[in-house]
Every structure is written in structure tokens, then in C-alpha cells.
């Protein structure tokens, strides 16, 4: 499935933020990612969907330098990244909210947000903390509370806010809805749509295909380490194969 020509042409006018070509990643003797191409342009929210074990999280870990790349290329802001460590990529504007959130449990919410800005040298950290409280008002109510005492949904909000504190040029989200109640999942996606509306470029890995594609501009479907489909998100939502495999439906109405 391909994008309509007009949409593709408009998208091609935006600066390329992240370009992954022929990515291969293996560990433990298993070829988890088998030659993946993904690109994300400025201002886009791109969803990467697929079943458990498809290679989605492995792809994100390779992009952020957590896992070594066996073959292929990754370019961020036009520059190759394979020689850079994760901390260097964060400093350049590539931030990730990992699966499982990973907040600093024994630090307060404010201290977690300050940690998100550790690579910054500007004097506006406190101003950005207030901005995060505007996006995540629930965190403001609990600003002095230890992160480990928050609910799962609140910890997810904190993890997202902490990543945004680095002022990322591209934000990667890995399974933000995992383990959350349906009500909190809806809230998290409200926040994701809000952040996207503010112009933050995002690559979203998510098992809830419906919510991910409803929020996204474009989407990729990953199966067994390969990208098997890519299109505008609305087109993927209508596709009978996607609906049967990921939305629990027999096909398009």
C-alpha cells in the first residue's frame, strides 16, 4: 500500500529527521530485525505497529544506540549515528521513552524532570518544568511526591514529561499504553495527540493499533523483523489485512 501522490509530495517537502535504511539487528543468535526501512520527517507522528516479537522494540533500541547494528544505516538530522552513544544522541535531540517507563523511583517528580534536562546548559529548565505541568496537570498536583509511589499511568506521564525536558527534536515512544487501564490509555493518547499538535516529531511503537493509527500521520506494519506495509495511517486503518490482524475484525465494512 502506498501513500496518495499529493500526500507523499507534501510530506517530501518537510526536512528528514530520522532515516533508517536496511537495518539489521541480531542478538543471541537470532536475527530480530531483517532489513528495515523507516523514515520520519519534521512534525510527523509515525506509528510502528505489530505483534509481540515482531522486532519493534529492537528497532527503537538500535536507533537510540542501546543495541548494536549488524548492517544498514541510521541517520539523524542527516548525520550517521552508528558511532554515537545513547547519551550523545540525547544531547543531539533524540529522546526515548522506554517500555516499562523506568522513572527514578526514589526521586520526586520535580527531580525526575530535572534529570530529563541533564544535557542542557540553558537557563530555562524551570520554565520548561512549568510547561510540563501545563501538559501534565496531574504531575503538578503531585510535584513533591516520590515517583515510585505514582500509579502506572502517572509514571508513564512522568516518563514522557522527563523525555520532553531534553527538548527533543525527535521523540521515540515504546509501548506507552502497556499495562494501563483503558481509561488511562485514553488519557495517555490524549497527551500524545496534544504533544504532536505542538509540533514535536514522534515515532510511536504501540500494540494498540487502532489508537496508534488514529493518532498518527503515517504508519508501518512490522512482522517477523520486516516492514510488510507502510501508508498513511488512515489508509492502514481501512485496510482489511490490518483490521483482521490487529483490530480484531474480519475485514473492512
C-alpha positions as MATLAB code, in Angstrom:
seq = 'XXXXXXXXXXXXXXXXXXXXXXXXXXXXXXXXXXXXXXXXXXXXXXXXXXXXXXXXXXXXXXXXXXXXXXXXXXXXXXXXXXXXXXXXXXXXXXXXXXXXXXXXXXXXXXXXXXXXXXXXXXXXXXXXXXXXXXXXXXXXXXXXXXXXXXXXXXXXXXXXXXXXXXXXXXXXXXXXXXXXXXXXXXXXXXXXXXXXXXXXXXXXXXXXXXXXXXXXXXXXXXXXXXXXXXXXXXXXXXXXXXXXXXXXXXXXX';
ca = [
       0.000    0.000    0.000;
       1.369    3.415   -0.949;
       0.508    6.957    0.045;
      -1.642    9.086   -2.269;
       0.653   11.097   -4.529;
      -0.428   14.506   -3.187;
       0.135   13.499    0.443;
       3.502   11.964   -0.373;
       4.581   15.086   -2.269;
       3.605   17.369    0.611;
       5.401   15.153    3.096;
       8.543   15.115    0.975;
       8.828   18.895    1.389;
       9.495   18.505    5.121;
      13.065   18.077    6.417;
      14.071   14.485    7.072;
      14.611   13.958   10.797;
      15.244   10.221   11.020;
      16.137    7.830    8.202;
      16.649    4.108    8.759;
      17.802    2.056    5.759;
      18.369   -1.692    5.559;
      18.578   -2.032    9.343;
      19.583   -5.477   10.591;
      19.946   -6.353   14.267;
      20.799   -9.744   15.744;
      21.396  -10.867   19.285;
      21.536  -14.239   20.969;
      21.941  -15.850   17.555;
      18.548  -14.538   16.438;
      18.070  -12.127   13.527;
      15.446   -9.898   15.135;
      15.411   -7.130   12.517;
      15.995   -8.215    8.939;
      16.439   -5.138    6.768;
      14.059   -2.400    7.861;
      13.494    0.972    6.181;
      11.748    3.713    8.197;
      11.768    7.469    7.790;
      10.284   10.262    9.876;
      10.009   13.841    8.686;
       9.701   17.002   10.721;
       6.402   17.378   12.544;
       5.185   13.868   11.784;
       3.744   11.333   14.180;
       4.650    7.948   12.714;
       3.303    4.706   14.191;
       5.107    1.363   14.070;
       2.659   -1.440   14.836;
       2.956   -5.199   15.003;
       2.553   -8.226   17.214;
       4.752   -9.156   20.154;
       8.144  -10.319   18.934;
       7.897   -8.532   15.594;
      11.078   -6.542   16.288;
       9.590   -3.140   17.084;
      11.360   -2.506   20.395;
      14.607   -3.916   18.985;
      14.358   -1.375   16.170;
      13.971    1.510   18.630;
      16.871    0.266   20.740;
      19.075    0.136   17.666;
      18.043    3.645   16.619;
      18.950    5.002   20.075;
      22.279    3.172   20.273;
      21.229    0.746   23.013;
      21.730   -2.283   20.727;
      24.496   -2.676   18.127;
      23.590   -2.610   14.438;
      24.711   -5.517   12.276;
      24.008   -3.865    8.956;
      22.270   -0.889    7.436;
      22.345    2.800    8.258;
      20.677    5.204   10.671;
      20.795    8.933   10.013;
      19.512   11.509   12.484;
      19.270   15.092   11.225;
      21.230   13.973    8.189;
      24.181   12.602   10.155;
      25.084    8.910   10.673;
      24.633    7.710   14.244;
      26.350    4.317   14.428;
      29.458    5.730   16.124;
      27.441    7.640   18.735;
      26.359    6.506   22.196;
      22.865    6.928   23.592;
      23.855    9.923   25.733;
      25.326   11.666   22.690;
      22.123   11.109   20.731;
      20.049   12.559   23.574;
      22.261   15.637   23.581;
      21.659   15.991   19.837;
      17.898   15.768   20.254;
      16.898   12.088   20.030;
      14.980   11.043   23.155;
      13.195    7.809   24.010;
      10.501    6.836   26.493;
      11.270    3.142   27.035;
       8.825    0.317   27.533;
       8.167   -0.041   31.254;
       8.647    3.705   31.857;
      11.807    3.491   34.018;
      11.286    6.516   36.257;
      13.667    7.268   39.128;
      11.503    5.777   41.858;
      13.264    7.390   44.831;
      13.255   10.860   43.322;
      10.361   13.304   43.325;
       8.517   14.287   40.190;
      10.422   17.563   40.022;
      13.756   15.787   40.442;
      12.842   13.353   37.650;
      12.058   16.292   35.367;
      15.352   17.927   36.251;
      17.137   14.694   35.337;
      15.483   14.866   31.927;
      17.268   18.165   31.341;
      20.709   16.938   32.436;
      22.249   17.502   28.988;
      21.011   21.080   28.743;
      23.090   24.148   29.549;
      20.440   26.842   29.128;
      18.740   28.731   31.996;
      15.158   27.760   31.067;
      14.861   24.387   32.814;
      12.495   25.696   35.492;
      10.360   27.328   32.805;
      10.104   24.011   30.971;
       9.118   22.215   34.170;
       6.169   24.585   34.398;
       5.361   23.827   30.750;
       5.351   20.109   31.565;
       2.951   20.786   34.420;
       0.713   22.535   31.911;
       0.708   19.469   29.647;
       0.501   17.014   32.556;
      -1.556   18.756   35.280;
      -1.739   15.535   37.296;
       2.024   15.741   37.803;
       1.764   19.279   39.131;
      -0.644   18.096   41.807;
       2.000   15.590   42.948;
       5.169   17.585   42.263;
       6.893   16.662   45.545;
       5.723   13.029   45.546;
       8.228   10.197   45.021;
       7.930    8.775   41.518;
       7.807    5.216   42.821;
       4.529    5.912   44.616;
       2.717    7.022   41.451;
       0.246    4.858   39.549;
       1.353    3.235   36.309;
      -0.392    5.873   34.235;
       1.134    8.697   36.241;
       4.575    7.138   35.853;
       4.012    6.982   32.081;
       3.143   10.673   32.076;
       6.271   11.408   34.083;
       8.449    9.374   31.720;
       7.064   11.300   28.759;
       7.494   14.646   30.510;
      11.053   13.758   31.507;
      11.921   12.935   27.887;
      10.367   16.202   26.695;
      12.545   18.086   29.185;
      15.521   17.363   26.929;
      13.751   19.412   24.216;
      13.968   16.546   21.725;
      13.896   17.046   18.003;
      12.522   13.510   17.707;
      10.736   11.624   20.497;
      10.525    7.831   20.415;
       7.741    6.188   22.426;
       7.886    2.452   23.147;
       4.533    0.880   24.109;
       3.213    3.830   26.153;
      -0.127    2.104   26.833;
       1.309   -1.168   28.126;
      -0.159   -2.297   31.452;
      -2.507    0.656   31.822;
      -6.245    0.695   32.446;
      -8.478    1.560   29.458;
      -9.265    4.973   30.958;
      -5.579    5.755   31.445;
      -4.741    4.506   27.946;
      -7.202    7.038   26.528;
      -5.611    9.765   28.660;
      -2.098    8.866   27.510;
      -3.190    9.071   23.882;
      -4.824   12.426   24.533;
      -1.428   13.603   25.721;
       0.335   12.067   22.714;
      -2.019   13.889   20.343;
      -1.512   17.114   22.310;
       2.275   16.809   22.148;
       2.094   16.081   18.416;
      -0.087   19.166   17.897;
       2.727   21.219   19.437;
       4.975   20.194   16.560;
       7.027   17.502   18.293;
       8.192   14.853   15.819;
       7.457   11.334   17.082;
       7.976    7.674   16.257;
       5.468    5.610   18.224;
       5.715    1.853   18.815;
       2.386    0.591   20.063;
       0.420   -2.660   20.215;
      -2.921   -0.829   20.356;
      -3.010   -0.440   16.595;
      -6.328    1.387   16.475;
      -5.340    4.188   18.849;
      -1.862    4.444   17.344;
      -3.109    4.776   13.765;
      -5.911    7.153   14.769;
      -3.286    9.464   16.289;
      -0.609    9.060   13.591;
       0.024   10.700   10.236;
       1.622    7.584    8.761;
       2.189    4.021    9.841;
       4.388    0.989    9.307;
       3.398   -2.619    9.955;
       6.190   -4.880   11.178;
       6.073   -8.665   11.050;
       8.894  -11.066   11.925;
      11.575   -8.399   11.656;
      10.373   -6.936    8.364;
       8.225   -3.976    7.324;
       5.343   -5.535    5.421;
       3.148   -2.469    4.898;
       3.506    1.312    5.009;
       0.992    4.016    4.214;
      -0.905    6.982    5.558;
      -2.369    5.979    8.899;
      -5.969    6.409    7.719;
      -5.293    4.073    4.833;
      -3.892    1.411    7.127;
      -6.940    1.735    9.374;
      -9.145    0.922    6.396;
      -7.010   -1.934    5.116;
      -8.732   -5.333    5.582;
      -5.420   -7.044    6.403;
      -4.653   -4.607    9.198;
      -8.195   -4.763   10.502;
      -8.206   -8.545   10.551;
      -4.734   -8.926   12.109;
      -4.625   -6.005   14.559;
      -8.149   -4.674   15.095;
      -9.925   -7.979   15.649;
     -12.179   -7.559   12.612;
     -12.836   -9.798    9.644;
     -12.238   -7.020    7.150;
     -13.335   -3.614    6.024;
     -17.045   -2.886    6.199;
];
